[in-house]
Amino acid sequence: MKLLSRAFASVLTFALVTPTLLLAAGNDWPRFLGPTGAAIVAESKVPLKWSDTENLLWKADMPGPGASSPIVSGDKVFVTCWTGYGDKPGADNLRKLVRHLLCLSRADGKVLWDAQVPSAAAEDPFTGFITEHGYATHTPVTDGERVYVFFGKSGALAFDLQGKQLWQTSCGTRSGQRRWGSAASPIIHGNLLIVNANDESQTIFGLDKTTGKIVWKAEGDFGMAYGTPNILKRDGVEDLVLAVPQELWGMNPETGKLRWYATHGLTGNVSPCLVPGGSTVYVFGGFPATRSTAIKLGGKGDLGPGAILWDSSSSTYVPTPILKDGHLYVINDQGFALCIDAQTGKDVYRERTTMGSRGGGKPFYASPVLIGDKLICVSRRNGTFVLAAKPKYELLSTNEFASDTTHFNGTPAVSGDLLILRSNKAVYCVGVK
């Protein structure tokens, strides 16, 4: 795989989207950005207003912080966090770092079990950018029988639904050039758990989800890559799709071999969120300057310059946009609500959201979730913004848990008529009382 030797650079937010991926609001939200990785729900009775005293059904305090997103399977909520190092003042012994996979009752938030995983290797120190997200950034994934996590240098692990650890596989213990840690979430394809471990070993792994044994490895000089890949089905063929600096790749998910690629010209640290469907891919990000581009899929090998449909300076560095009715929507990491024409790449609107009084750092990390015609956009420090998903800016409501002044970095989960959010302090379940 000669192309895998190309260096990674920027935080790209990658969206592979189609307006037909509208799902009814079932209870399950089994992976990062929901069942298809699109963060789109056709209908749910999640309320537009909530607070510490309004429409809060339960709150579950966490033993430590985390930037991962909650997932839901049946009557259980799963979420990760970490303790022992960097989680509170005075916790400065790196050898005491422990990750947690918690299982909560969807009904009342009661902690059913807490699986603790001591650090298996020396981690990057809690300094610089790593303080922005920490050591529990990868969202778990479940197939309804087991729960799988990726804990960076401590590897990939599987647990049964009672919290028993089934296996643990190392995916490398190295560090990226800037020692920022990693964030990519694992995904499931058939009997494979696919893990992007670029920061740890510059390798993408296909692991047997039953045993943890390595089925295939795609190795290369990836540099800094933080993206969660996804599966795109096109013309009856399933591709493992991944955005890297300057290129978009389609790989065989059964073997890890490269099938096609397209050159897009964006550079920077890669943090893509992938949503399968359609014949166009929208790539956002770049560093130090962000850009966006649309790529038309089709063919094998090099798709050529004709695959680039448009290129724009409007972009987002971390959150993944939503595509609805020919428009791309996001509140980006700078706090601008964007609506972009998906056919041309031109801005329909660009509005600064009201950010409140809690400043410092980038205001948005979480991706929006589309419920019907409403966008749920969680900011890091100043509550949740509910926007109308239409090509005219309309702020419908703002909601805040005033008692929680920690960061909300995770994208919420939708489970039936419930919205489940997490902060560095707690997990919250919102629903109509």
C-alpha positions in Angstrom: 0.0 0.0 0.0 2.3 2.7 -1.3 -0.1 5.5 -0.6 -0.2 4.6 3.1 3.3 6.0 3.4 2.0 9.6 2.9 2.2 11.7 6.0 -1.0 12.7 7.8 -1.4 16.3 9.0 -4.8 18.6 9.9 -8.0 18.0 11.8 -10.3 17.2 8.9 -13.9 16.7 9.5 -15.1 14.2 6.9 -18.8 13.7 6.1 -20.0 11.1 3.6 -23.7 11.9 3.7 -27.0 11.3 2.1 -30.4 12.8 2.9 -32.0 9.3 2.7 -30.2 8.1 5.9 -33.1 9.1 8.2 -33.6 6.7 11.0 -36.6 6.2 13.3 -35.6 6.9 16.9 -35.1 3.3 18.2 -33.4 2.8 21.6 -30.0 1.7 20.2 -27.3 4.2 19.5 -24.5 1.7 19.2 -21.5 3.7 18.0 -20.0 7.1 17.5 -22.6 9.3 15.7 -25.3 6.6 15.9 -26.3 3.5 14.0 -24.9 4.6 10.6 -22.4 7.1 11.8 -24.5 9.9 10.4 -26.0 11.4 13.6 -29.4 11.7 11.9 -32.8 10.7 13.4 -36.0 11.1 11.5 -38.3 11.6 14.5 -38.0 11.8 18.3 -39.9 13.6 21.1 -36.8 14.9 22.7 -37.8 18.3 24.3 -36.5 21.6 23.0 -35.9 22.9 26.6 -34.1 21.4 29.5 -32.0 22.5 32.5 -31.1 21.3 36.0 -34.8 21.5 36.9 -36.7 21.1 33.6 -37.0 17.8 31.6 -33.9 16.2 33.4 -34.9 12.6 34.0 -31.7 11.5 35.6 -28.1 12.5 36.2 -25.2 10.0 36.9 -22.0 11.4 38.3 -18.8 9.9 36.7 -15.7 8.8 38.6 -13.6 10.9 36.3 -13.6 13.0 33.1 -13.7 11.9 29.4 -14.3 13.3 25.9 -15.9 10.2 24.4 -19.6 10.0 23.4 -22.2 7.8 25.1 -23.7 4.9 23.3 -26.9 2.9 24.0 -27.8 -0.7 23.5 -31.2 -1.8 24.7 -31.6 -0.8 28.4 -28.0 0.0 28.9 -25.8 3.2 28.4 -22.1 2.8 28.0 -19.5 5.6 28.5 -15.8 5.9 29.2 -13.8 8.1 31.5 -10.4 8.0 33.3 -9.0 8.5 36.8 -5.7 8.5 38.7 -3.7 10.9 36.6 -4.5 14.4 35.3 -8.2 14.1 36.4 -7.8 16.4 39.5 -5.3 18.6 41.2 -2.4 16.6 42.7 -3.0 13.5 40.4 0.5 13.7 38.9 1.6 10.1 38.9 1.3 8.8 35.3 1.6 5.2 36.5 -1.8 5.5 38.3 -3.8 6.2 35.2 -6.9 4.0 34.9 -9.6 3.9 32.2 -13.2 3.1 33.0 -15.9 1.6 30.9 -19.2 2.2 32.7 -22.5 0.6 32.2 -25.5 2.7 33.3 -29.2 1.8 33.4 -31.0 3.7 30.6 -34.1 3.9 32.9 -32.6 5.7 35.9 -28.8 6.2 35.3 -27.8 3.7 38.0 -24.2 2.5 37.5 -24.6 -1.3 36.8 -20.9 -2.0 36.6 -17.5 -0.2 36.2 -14.8 -2.1 34.3 -11.4 -0.6 35.1 -8.4 -0.9 32.9 -5.0 0.1 34.3 -2.7 1.8 31.8 -0.7 -0.9 30.0 2.0 1.5 28.7 3.6 4.9 29.3 1.2 7.5 28.2 1.8 11.0 26.8 2.0 13.5 29.7 -1.0 15.6 30.7 0.3 18.8 29.2 -0.5 21.0 26.2 -3.3 19.9 23.8 -3.9 16.6 25.6 -5.4 18.5 28.5 -8.2 19.5 26.1 -9.5 15.9 25.8 -7.5 13.6 28.0 -7.3 9.8 28.0 -10.8 8.6 27.3 -11.6 10.2 23.9 -12.5 7.1 21.8 -16.2 6.3 21.8 -17.1 2.6 22.5 -19.0 0.4 20.0 -21.3 -2.5 20.6 -22.9 -5.3 18.6 -25.5 -6.0 21.3 -23.5 -8.9 22.6 -20.2 -7.3 23.6 -18.9 -3.8 24.1 -15.6 -2.8 22.5 -13.3 0.0 23.4 -10.0 1.5 22.2 -7.8 2.9 24.9 -4.9 4.1 22.9 -1.6 2.7 24.1 -3.5 0.3 26.3 -5.0 -1.3 23.2 -8.4 -2.5 22.1 -10.6 -4.5 24.5 -13.8 -6.4 24.5 -16.3 -6.9 27.4 -19.4 -8.9 27.8 -22.6 -7.1 28.9 -21.9 -8.0 32.5 -18.6 -6.2 32.4 -16.3 -9.2 32.2 -13.2 -8.5 30.1 -12.9 -11.0 27.2 -9.7 -9.9 25.5 -7.2 -7.1 25.2 -5.0 -6.5 22.1 -2.2 -4.0 21.8 -2.3 -1.7 18.8 1.0 -0.1 19.5 2.6 2.1 22.2 4.3 4.9 20.2 3.4 8.6 20.2 2.7 11.1 17.4 5.1 13.9 16.7 3.2 16.4 18.9 2.2 13.9 21.7 -1.5 15.0 21.5 -2.8 11.5 22.2 -5.4 9.9 20.0 -9.2 10.0 19.5 -10.4 7.7 16.7 -13.3 5.4 17.7 -13.5 1.7 16.7 -16.2 0.5 14.3 -17.6 -3.0 13.6 -17.8 -4.6 10.2 -19.1 -8.1 10.1 -16.8 -10.1 12.5 -14.1 -7.4 12.5 -13.4 -4.6 14.9 -11.6 -1.9 12.9 -9.3 0.4 14.8 -7.4 3.4 13.5 -4.3 3.3 15.7 -2.2 5.8 13.7 -0.9 7.7 16.7 0.1 4.5 18.5 1.6 2.5 15.6 0.7 4.3 12.3 -1.5 1.2 11.6 -5.1 0.5 10.9 -6.1 -2.9 12.4 -8.8 -5.4 11.5 -9.3 -7.5 14.6 -11.4 -10.6 15.0 -14.1 -9.2 17.3 -14.6 -12.6 19.0 -10.9 -13.3 19.9 -9.1 -10.0 19.4 -6.6 -11.7 17.1 -5.2 -9.5 14.3 -6.8 -10.4 10.9 -5.1 -7.7 8.9 -2.9 -4.6 9.3 -2.5 -1.6 7.0 0.8 0.0 8.0 2.4 3.2 6.8 3.9 6.6 7.7 0.6 8.2 8.8 1.9 10.8 11.2 -1.0 12.5 13.1 -4.4 11.0 12.3 -7.4 11.1 14.6 -10.2 10.0 12.3 -12.9 7.4 12.8 -13.3 5.5 9.5 -16.6 4.2 8.2 -18.1 1.7 5.7 -19.5 3.1 2.4 -21.5 0.8 0.2 -21.4 1.8 -3.4 -22.5 -0.2 -6.4 -22.9 -3.2 -4.2 -19.3 -3.0 -2.9 -18.4 -2.1 0.7 -15.4 0.2 1.2 -13.7 1.2 4.3 -13.4 5.0 3.8 -10.8 7.2 5.4 -9.7 10.8 4.9 -6.0 11.7 5.2 -4.2 14.9 4.4 -4.4 15.5 0.6 -6.2 12.2 -0.1 -9.4 10.3 0.5 -9.0 6.5 0.5 -11.4 3.6 -0.2 -10.0 0.3 1.2 -11.2 -3.3 1.2 -12.6 -3.7 4.8 -11.8 -7.5 4.7 -8.2 -7.1 3.9 -7.1 -3.4 4.4 -5.9 -3.2 0.8 -6.4 0.2 -1.0 -9.0 0.1 -3.8 -9.2 3.8 -4.8 -8.1 7.3 -3.8 -8.8 10.9 -4.6 -6.5 13.9 -4.1 -8.2 16.8 -2.3 -5.3 19.2 -1.4 -6.3 19.7 2.3 -3.5 19.4 4.8 -3.4 19.2 8.6 -4.2 16.8 11.5 -6.9 14.3 10.4 -10.0 13.9 12.6 -12.7 12.7 10.3 -16.3 11.6 11.1 -17.6 9.4 8.3 -21.2 9.0 7.2 -21.8 6.5 4.4 -24.1 7.0 1.4 -24.5 8.7 -1.9 -21.8 9.4 -4.5 -20.3 12.6 -3.1 -18.0 13.0 -0.2 -17.6 16.3 1.7 -14.2 16.9 3.4 -13.8 19.6 6.0 -10.7 20.8 8.0 -7.1 21.6 7.5 -4.4 23.3 9.6 -3.4 26.0 10.0 -6.0 27.2 7.5 -9.3 25.2 7.2 -11.0 24.4 3.9 -13.7 22.2 2.6 -14.1 20.3 -0.7 -16.6 18.0 -2.4 -15.4 14.8 -4.1 -17.4 12.7 -6.5 -16.8 9.0 -6.1 -16.7 6.3 -8.8 -14.1 4.1 -10.4 -10.9 2.4 -9.2 -7.4 3.6 -8.5 -6.7 7.3 -8.8 -10.1 9.1 -9.3 -8.3 12.1 -10.8 -8.8 15.9 -10.6 -12.2 15.5 -12.2 -13.5 14.1 -9.0 -13.2 17.5 -7.2 -16.6 19.2 -7.5 -15.9 22.3 -5.5 -13.4 23.8 -3.0 -14.2 26.4 -0.3 -12.7 28.3 2.6 -15.7 27.7 4.8 -15.0 24.8 7.0 -14.8 23.3 10.5 -11.9 21.9 12.4 -13.5 19.4 14.7 -17.3 19.0 14.6 -18.8 17.0 11.6 -21.5 18.7 9.5 -24.9 17.2 8.8 -26.3 17.1 5.3 -30.1 17.8 4.9 -32.0 18.7 1.8 -28.9 19.8 -0.2 -27.4 21.8 2.7 -24.5 21.1 5.1 -25.0 22.4 8.7 -22.7 22.7 11.6 -21.6 25.0 14.4 -17.9 24.8 14.0 -15.2 24.8 16.6 -15.0 28.6 16.3 -18.6 29.0 17.3 -20.0 30.0 13.8 -23.2 28.4 12.7 -22.7 27.5 9.0 -25.1 26.5 6.3 -23.3 25.6 3.1 -24.9 24.8 -0.3 -23.8 21.2 -0.9 -23.9 21.6 -4.7 -21.7 24.7 -4.9 -19.8 25.0 -1.5 -21.0 28.6 -1.1 -22.2 29.9 2.2 -25.9 30.3 2.6 -25.4 31.7 6.1 -22.6 32.2 8.6 -23.7 33.4 12.0 -21.9 33.7 15.3 -23.7 31.9 18.1 -24.1 33.6 21.4 -21.4 32.0 23.6 -22.2 33.1 27.1 -19.7 34.0 29.8 -17.5 30.8 30.0 -14.6 31.4 27.7 -11.2 29.9 26.9 -10.3 27.4 24.2 -12.4 26.3 21.2 -16.1 26.6 22.0 -17.3 23.5 20.1 -16.0 19.9 19.8 -19.2 17.9 19.7 -20.8 17.3 16.3 -24.4 18.3 15.7 -27.2 15.7 15.9 -30.2 16.1 13.5 -33.6 15.1 14.9 -36.3 15.7 12.3 -35.7 19.3 11.3 -33.8 20.4 14.4 -30.1 20.5 15.0 -28.8 19.7 18.6 -25.4 21.4 19.0 -23.6 20.9 22.2 -21.0 23.5 23.1 -18.1 22.8 25.4 -18.9 25.3 28.2 -22.0 27.3 27.4 -24.8 24.8 27.0 -26.6 23.3 24.0 -27.9 25.3 21.0 -31.0 24.0 19.1 -31.2 25.3 15.5 -33.7 24.9 12.8 -32.2 22.8 10.0 -33.2 25.1 7.2 -31.3 27.5 5.0 -32.1 30.5 7.2 -30.5 30.9 10.6 -32.9 30.4 13.4 -32.0 29.7 17.0 -34.9 27.8 18.6 -33.5 27.5 22.1 -30.5 27.3 24.4 -30.2 24.9 27.3 -27.7 24.7 30.1 -27.0 22.7 33.2 -25.9 25.6 35.3 -24.5 23.4 38.1 -22.0 21.8 35.8 -19.1 24.1 34.8 -16.9 21.3 33.3 -16.5 20.7 29.6 -19.0 18.9 27.4 -16.9 17.4 24.6 -18.9 14.4 23.6 -21.6 14.2 20.9 -25.0 13.3 22.5 -26.8 10.0 21.9 -30.5 9.8 20.9 -32.3 6.8 22.3 -36.1 6.7 21.6 -37.4 10.0 23.0 -34.3 10.5 25.2 -31.3 12.7 24.7 -28.2 11.5 26.6 -25.3 14.0 27.1 -22.0 13.7 28.9 -19.6 16.2 30.5 -16.4 15.7 32.3 -18.5 15.4 35.4 -21.7 13.5 34.7 -24.0 11.8 32.2 -27.4 13.4 31.8 -30.7 12.0 30.4 -33.1 14.5 29.0 -36.8 13.7 28.1 -40.3 15.1 28.5 -41.4 14.8 32.1 
